[in-house]
C-alpha cells in the first residue's frame, strides 16, 4: 500500500508579529522653542526688519503688528498644510503667495473695521505683510511638508516669537524716547488695554531713540544680548540633553 505522502500544512508561526511603526509624533515643545527662541524670526533669522524698525516707535504699534502677522502665519500654515496634496510642486511658490495675500487682505479689512485707529497708524505695513520672507519661508520649509495641526502650531509660535521681538523693541524705544509705555493702547486697541498704559515721571525721553537710528542701536544690543544668552545656555542645554539620553539606558540596564 502506497504511503500517504501528503504533507500536512505547516502550523503558523507563533512568533508575535512586529507592529507597524507608528507615525512619528511631532515634538511640539521643540516647535515652540524653535519659534520663540532658537529660530526666532528677528533674533536668529534677521527677517522682517523693515516693519520691525518702522512700526516699533511704541510698544502698542509693535503689539498690533505682531498680532496681525501671527494671524497670517497661523492661517497660512494651516491652509497650506491642508491644501498641500493639491498644490503641484512646480507652482507651489505662487500658490503660497496667493494664500498669504488672501489672508493678509482679510486681516487688513478686519483691522480697518474693528481697530480702525490702529489700522491708520500701521497703514501700508499691514498689506506689506505679504512680503514678509518669514511667512513664505515657513510655508516652504514646514507647512508644505507637515500635517495641519503642527503647521498651525508652528505658525503660532513663529508669530509669538516675532511679536515678542516687536514688543520688546517698541517698549525699549518708547521708554527711552518718550518716557511712556504702551501709550495710546486704549485708543488703538480698545478700552481693555488702558490698564497697561504707563508714564515715567520726570523723564521726557531722548529723541534719538524715537528716530530710526535709535531703532538700529536698540536692535543691535538686543541681538548681542541673545548671543550672550545663547553662549551661557548652551552648556546647560547640552548637559540636559545628555542626561535625557542616558536615562533610558539606565532603566534598561
Sine and cosine of phi, psi and omega as CSV:
sin_phi,cos_phi,sin_psi,cos_psi,sin_omega,cos_omega
0.00,0.00,0.78,-0.63,-0.06,-1.00
-0.92,0.39,0.67,-0.74,0.03,-1.00
-0.93,0.37,0.58,-0.81,0.05,-1.00
-0.97,0.24,0.95,-0.32,-0.06,-1.00
-1.00,-0.09,0.21,0.98,-0.01,-1.00
-0.93,0.37,0.80,-0.60,-0.02,-1.00
-1.00,0.00,0.82,-0.57,0.03,-1.00
-0.92,0.40,0.57,-0.82,0.03,-1.00
-0.87,0.50,0.72,-0.69,0.01,-1.00
-0.93,0.38,0.71,-0.71,0.02,-1.00
-0.89,0.46,0.53,-0.85,0.02,-1.00
-0.91,0.42,0.59,-0.81,0.00,-1.00
-0.88,0.47,0.73,-0.68,0.01,-1.00
-0.99,0.12,-0.02,1.00,0.00,-1.00
-0.92,0.40,0.71,-0.71,-0.01,-1.00
-0.91,0.42,0.63,-0.77,0.03,-1.00
-0.96,0.27,0.65,-0.76,0.02,-1.00
-0.96,0.27,0.85,-0.53,-0.01,-1.00
-0.91,0.42,0.48,-0.88,0.03,-1.00
-0.90,0.43,0.60,-0.80,0.00,-1.00
-0.89,0.46,0.80,-0.61,0.03,-1.00
-0.93,0.37,0.34,-0.94,0.04,-1.00
-0.89,0.45,0.67,-0.74,-0.02,-1.00
-0.88,0.48,0.72,-0.70,0.00,-1.00
-0.99,0.12,0.64,-0.76,0.01,-1.00
-0.96,0.28,0.67,-0.74,0.05,-1.00
-1.00,0.00,1.00,-0.05,-0.08,-1.00
-0.93,0.37,-0.48,0.88,0.06,-1.00
-0.90,0.43,-0.67,0.74,0.03,-1.00
-0.92,0.39,-0.61,0.80,0.05,-1.00
-0.89,0.46,-0.67,0.74,0.01,-1.00
-0.91,0.42,-0.71,0.70,-0.01,-1.00
-0.91,0.42,-0.58,0.82,0.00,-1.00
-0.91,0.40,-0.69,0.73,-0.05,-1.00
-0.96,0.27,-0.61,0.79,-0.09,-1.00
-0.99,0.12,-0.58,0.82,-0.13,-0.99
-0.78,-0.63,-0.89,0.46,-0.18,-0.98
-0.88,0.48,-0.65,0.76,-0.05,-1.00
-0.84,-0.55,0.63,0.78,-0.04,-1.00
-0.83,0.56,0.66,-0.75,-0.07,-1.00
-0.82,0.57,-0.66,0.75,-0.07,-1.00
-1.00,-0.05,-0.82,0.58,-0.16,-0.99
-0.94,0.33,-0.48,0.88,-0.04,-1.00
-0.95,-0.32,-0.69,0.72,-0.06,-1.00
-1.00,-0.02,-0.30,0.95,-0.03,-1.00
0.82,0.58,0.70,0.71,0.05,-1.00
-0.96,-0.29,0.24,-0.97,0.05,-1.00
0.85,0.53,0.59,0.81,-0.02,-1.00
-0.96,0.27,-0.43,0.90,0.01,-1.00
-0.89,0.45,-0.83,0.56,0.07,-1.00
-0.91,0.41,-0.51,0.86,-0.01,-1.00
-0.86,0.52,-0.74,0.68,-0.05,-1.00
-0.99,0.11,-0.38,0.92,-0.09,-1.00
-0.99,0.13,-0.60,0.80,-0.14,-0.99
-0.96,-0.27,-0.01,1.00,-0.10,-1.00
-1.00,-0.08,0.57,0.82,0.15,-0.99
-0.92,0.40,-0.44,0.90,0.07,-1.00
-0.69,-0.73,0.38,-0.92,0.04,-1.00
-0.92,0.39,-0.51,0.86,0.00,-1.00
-0.90,0.44,-0.70,0.71,0.03,-1.00
-0.89,0.46,-0.66,0.75,0.03,-1.00
-0.89,0.46,-0.64,0.77,0.02,-1.00
-0.91,0.42,-0.68,0.73,0.01,-1.00
-0.89,0.46,-0.72,0.70,0.03,-1.00
-0.91,0.42,-0.60,0.80,0.01,-1.00
-0.91,0.42,-0.67,0.74,0.01,-1.00
-0.91,0.42,-0.67,0.74,0.02,-1.00
-0.89,0.45,-0.70,0.72,0.01,-1.00
-0.91,0.40,-0.61,0.79,0.01,-1.00
-0.90,0.44,-0.67,0.74,0.03,-1.00
-0.86,0.51,-0.66,0.75,0.02,-1.00
-0.93,0.37,-0.64,0.76,-0.01,-1.00
-0.90,0.44,-0.70,0.72,0.00,-1.00
-0.91,0.41,-0.73,0.68,-0.02,-1.00
-0.90,0.44,-0.67,0.75,-0.02,-1.00
-0.94,0.35,-0.65,0.76,0.04,-1.00
-0.88,0.48,-0.71,0.71,0.00,-1.00
-0.91,0.42,-0.73,0.68,-0.05,-1.00
-0.90,0.43,-0.69,0.72,-0.04,-1.00
-0.93,0.36,-0.60,0.80,0.05,-1.00
-0.90,0.43,-0.59,0.81,0.01,-1.00
-0.96,0.27,-0.51,0.86,-0.08,-1.00
-0.99,-0.15,0.00,1.00,-0.16,-0.99
-0.88,0.47,-0.47,0.88,0.02,-1.00
-0.94,0.34,-0.36,0.93,-0.03,-1.00
-0.96,-0.29,0.08,1.00,0.02,-1.00
-0.98,-0.20,0.94,-0.35,0.03,-1.00
-0.89,0.46,0.58,-0.82,-0.04,-1.00
-0.89,0.47,-0.53,0.85,-0.07,-1.00
-0.93,0.37,-0.46,0.89,-0.06,-1.00
-0.87,-0.50,0.41,0.91,-0.10,-1.00
-0.92,0.39,-0.59,0.81,-0.04,-1.00
-0.91,0.41,-0.76,0.65,0.10,-1.00
-0.85,0.52,-0.60,0.80,0.02,-1.00
-0.91,0.42,-0.66,0.75,0.04,-1.00
-0.87,0.49,-0.71,0.70,-0.03,-1.00
-0.90,0.44,-0.62,0.79,0.03,-1.00
-0.89,0.45,-0.69,0.72,0.02,-1.00
-0.90,0.44,-0.72,0.70,-0.02,-1.00
-0.90,0.44,-0.69,0.73,-0.01,-1.00
-0.90,0.44,-0.61,0.79,0.04,-1.00
-0.89,0.46,-0.70,0.71,0.00,-1.00
-0.93,0.38,-0.62,0.78,0.04,-1.00
-0.90,0.44,-0.63,0.77,0.05,-1.00
-0.88,0.47,-0.67,0.74,0.03,-1.00
-0.90,0.43,-0.68,0.74,0.03,-1.00
-0.90,0.43,-0.67,0.74,0.01,-1.00
-0.87,0.49,-0.72,0.69,0.00,-1.00
-0.92,0.39,-0.61,0.79,0.01,-1.00
-0.92,0.40,-0.68,0.73,0.02,-1.00
-0.92,0.40,-0.61,0.79,0.04,-1.00
-0.90,0.44,-0.52,0.86,-0.03,-1.00
-0.99,0.12,-0.64,0.77,-0.19,-0.98
-0.95,-0.30,-0.50,0.86,0.06,-1.00
-0.78,-0.62,0.91,0.41,-0.15,-0.99
-0.89,0.45,-0.61,0.79,-0.02,-1.00
-0.90,0.43,-0.68,0.73,0.05,-1.00
-0.92,0.40,-0.60,0.80,0.04,-1.00
-0.88,0.48,-0.62,0.78,0.02,-1.00
-0.93,0.38,-0.59,0.80,-0.02,-1.00
-0.94,0.34,-0.72,0.70,-0.03,-1.00
-0.96,0.28,-0.55,0.83,0.15,-0.99
0.82,0.57,-0.82,-0.57,-0.13,-0.99
-0.90,0.43,-0.37,0.93,-0.10,-1.00
-0.95,0.30,-0.26,0.97,0.09,-1.00
-0.95,0.32,-0.79,0.61,0.07,-1.00
-0.87,0.49,-0.48,0.88,-0.02,-1.00
-0.96,0.29,-0.05,1.00,0.12,-0.99
-0.85,0.52,-0.45,0.89,0.03,-1.00
-0.83,0.55,-0.58,0.81,-0.07,-1.00
-1.00,0.05,0.08,1.00,0.01,-1.00
-0.92,0.38,0.92,-0.39,-0.06,-1.00
-0.89,0.45,-0.46,0.89,-0.02,-1.00
-0.90,0.45,-0.64,0.77,-0.02,-1.00
-0.92,0.38,-0.73,0.68,0.03,-1.00
-0.90,0.43,-0.61,0.79,0.00,-1.00
-0.90,0.43,-0.67,0.74,0.01,-1.00
-0.93,0.36,-0.53,0.85,0.07,-1.00
-0.89,0.45,-0.65,0.76,-0.02,-1.00
-0.97,0.26,-0.70,0.72,-0.13,-0.99
-0.99,0.16,-0.60,0.80,-0.17,-0.98
-0.89,-0.45,-0.86,0.51,-0.18,-0.98
-0.89,0.46,-0.58,0.82,-0.04,-1.00
-0.95,0.31,-0.22,0.98,-0.07,-1.00
-0.88,-0.47,-0.01,1.00,-0.12,-0.99
-0.82,-0.57,0.30,-0.95,0.11,-0.99
-0.92,0.40,0.10,-1.00,-0.15,-0.99
-0.91,0.40,-0.73,0.68,-0.09,-1.00
-0.91,0.42,-0.76,0.65,0.07,-1.00
-0.87,0.48,-0.58,0.81,0.01,-1.00
-0.91,0.41,-0.67,0.74,0.05,-1.00
-0.91,0.41,-0.64,0.77,0.01,-1.00
-0.92,0.40,-0.63,0.78,0.06,-1.00
-0.88,0.47,-0.68,0.73,0.06,-1.00
-0.88,0.47,-0.62,0.78,0.02,-1.00
-0.90,0.43,-0.72,0.70,-0.03,-1.00
-0.94,0.35,-0.62,0.79,0.08,-1.00
-0.89,0.45,-0.64,0.77,0.04,-1.00
-0.92,0.40,-0.64,0.77,0.04,-1.00
-0.90,0.44,-0.68,0.73,0.04,-1.00
-0.88,0.47,-0.66,0.75,0.04,-1.00
-0.91,0.41,-0.65,0.76,0.01,-1.00
-0.90,0.43,-0.66,0.75,0.03,-1.00
-0.86,0.51,-0.70,0.71,0.02,-1.00
-0.89,0.46,-0.68,0.73,0.02,-1.00
-0.89,0.46,-0.70,0.71,-0.06,-1.00
-0.93,0.36,-0.67,0.74,0.00,-1.00
-0.90,0.44,-0.74,0.68,0.01,-1.00
-0.89,0.46,-0.70,0.71,0.02,-1.00
-0.90,0.44,-0.62,0.78,0.00,-1.00
-0.92,0.40,-0.70,0.72,0.00,-1.00
-0.90,0.44,-0.71,0.70,0.00,-1.00
-0.90,0.43,-0.62,0.79,-0.02,-1.00
-0.93,0.36,-0.69,0.73,-0.01,-1.00
-0.90,0.43,-0.73,0.68,-0.04,-1.00
-0.97,0.24,-0.48,0.88,-0.08,-1.00
-1.00,-0.05,-0.44,0.90,-0.07,-1.00
-0.72,-0.69,-0.17,0.98,-0.02,-1.00
0.96,0.28,0.40,0.91,0.02,-1.00
-0.75,-0.66,0.17,-0.99,0.07,-1.00
-0.57,-0.82,0.81,-0.58,-0.06,-1.00
0.84,0.55,0.65,0.76,0.04,-1.00
-0.91,0.42,0.70,-0.71,0.02,-1.00
0.96,0.27,0.24,0.97,-0.03,-1.00
-0.89,0.45,-0.60,0.80,-0.01,-1.00
-0.93,0.37,-0.50,0.87,0.01,-1.00
-0.98,0.21,-0.66,0.75,-0.11,-0.99
-0.99,0.11,-0.58,0.81,-0.12,-0.99
-0.92,-0.38,-0.23,0.97,0.00,-1.00
0.84,-0.54,0.30,-0.95,-0.06,-1.00
-0.89,0.45,-0.42,0.91,-0.02,-1.00
-0.90,0.44,-0.36,0.93,-0.04,-1.00
-1.00,-0.05,0.12,0.99,-0.01,-1.00
-0.91,0.42,-0.47,0.88,-0.05,-1.00
-0.91,0.41,-0.41,0.91,-0.07,-1.00
-1.00,-0.04,-0.04,1.00,0.02,-1.00
-0.96,0.29,0.72,-0.69,-0.04,-1.00
-0.67,-0.74,0.51,-0.86,0.11,-0.99
-0.79,-0.62,0.73,-0.68,0.02,-1.00
-1.00,0.02,0.88,-0.48,-0.06,-1.00
-0.93,0.37,0.60,-0.80,0.08,-1.00
0.84,0.54,0.56,0.83,0.09,-1.00
-0.56,-0.83,0.90,-0.43,-0.04,-1.00
-0.99,-0.11,-0.06,1.00,0.04,-1.00
1.00,0.03,0.16,-0.99,0.03,-1.00
-0.89,-0.45,0.79,-0.61,-0.11,-0.99
-0.86,0.52,-0.50,0.87,-0.05,-1.00
-0.81,0.58,-0.67,0.74,-0.10,-1.00
-0.98,0.21,-0.26,0.97,0.09,-1.00
-1.00,0.09,-0.22,0.97,-0.02,-1.00
-0.99,-0.13,0.26,-0.96,-0.01,-1.00
-0.81,0.59,-0.64,0.77,0.04,-1.00
-0.85,0.53,-0.59,0.81,0.04,-1.00
-0.89,0.45,-0.58,0.81,0.05,-1.00
-0.90,0.44,-0.67,0.74,0.04,-1.00
-0.90,0.43,-0.64,0.77,-0.02,-1.00
-0.90,0.44,-0.75,0.66,-0.01,-1.00
-0.89,0.45,-0.67,0.74,0.01,-1.00
-0.88,0.48,-0.65,0.76,0.03,-1.00
-0.87,0.50,-0.69,0.73,0.04,-1.00
-0.92,0.40,-0.59,0.80,0.03,-1.00
-0.91,0.41,-0.67,0.74,0.03,-1.00
-0.90,0.43,-0.66,0.75,0.04,-1.00
-0.90,0.43,-0.64,0.77,0.02,-1.00
-0.89,0.46,-0.63,0.77,0.04,-1.00
-0.91,0.42,-0.64,0.77,0.03,-1.00
-0.88,0.48,-0.67,0.74,0.01,-1.00
-0.89,0.45,-0.70,0.71,0.01,-1.00
-0.89,0.45,-0.63,0.78,0.03,-1.00
-0.88,0.47,-0.66,0.75,0.02,-1.00
-0.91,0.42,-0.59,0.81,0.01,-1.00
-0.95,0.30,-0.59,0.81,-0.10,-1.00
-1.00,0.08,-0.35,0.94,-0.08,-1.00
-0.85,0.52,-0.75,0.66,0.02,-1.00
-0.87,0.50,-0.64,0.77,0.00,-1.00
-0.91,0.42,-0.67,0.74,-0.02,-1.00
-0.94,0.35,-0.61,0.79,0.04,-1.00
-0.92,0.40,-0.65,0.76,0.05,-1.00
-0.90,0.44,-0.65,0.76,0.03,-1.00
-0.91,0.42,-0.65,0.76,0.02,-1.00
-0.90,0.44,-0.64,0.77,0.02,-1.00
-0.91,0.42,-0.64,0.77,0.03,-1.00
-0.91,0.41,-0.61,0.79,0.03,-1.00
-0.92,0.39,-0.58,0.81,0.03,-1.00
-0.95,0.30,-0.52,0.85,0.00,-1.00
-0.98,0.19,-0.38,0.93,-0.08,-1.00
-0.87,0.49,-0.75,0.66,0.02,-1.00
-0.88,0.47,-0.59,0.80,0.00,-1.00
-0.90,0.44,-0.59,0.80,0.01,-1.00
-0.93,0.38,-0.59,0.81,-0.03,-1.00
-0.96,0.30,-0.50,0.86,-0.05,-1.00
-1.00,0.02,-0.17,0.99,-0.05,-1.00
-0.93,0.36,0.00,0.00,0.00,0.00
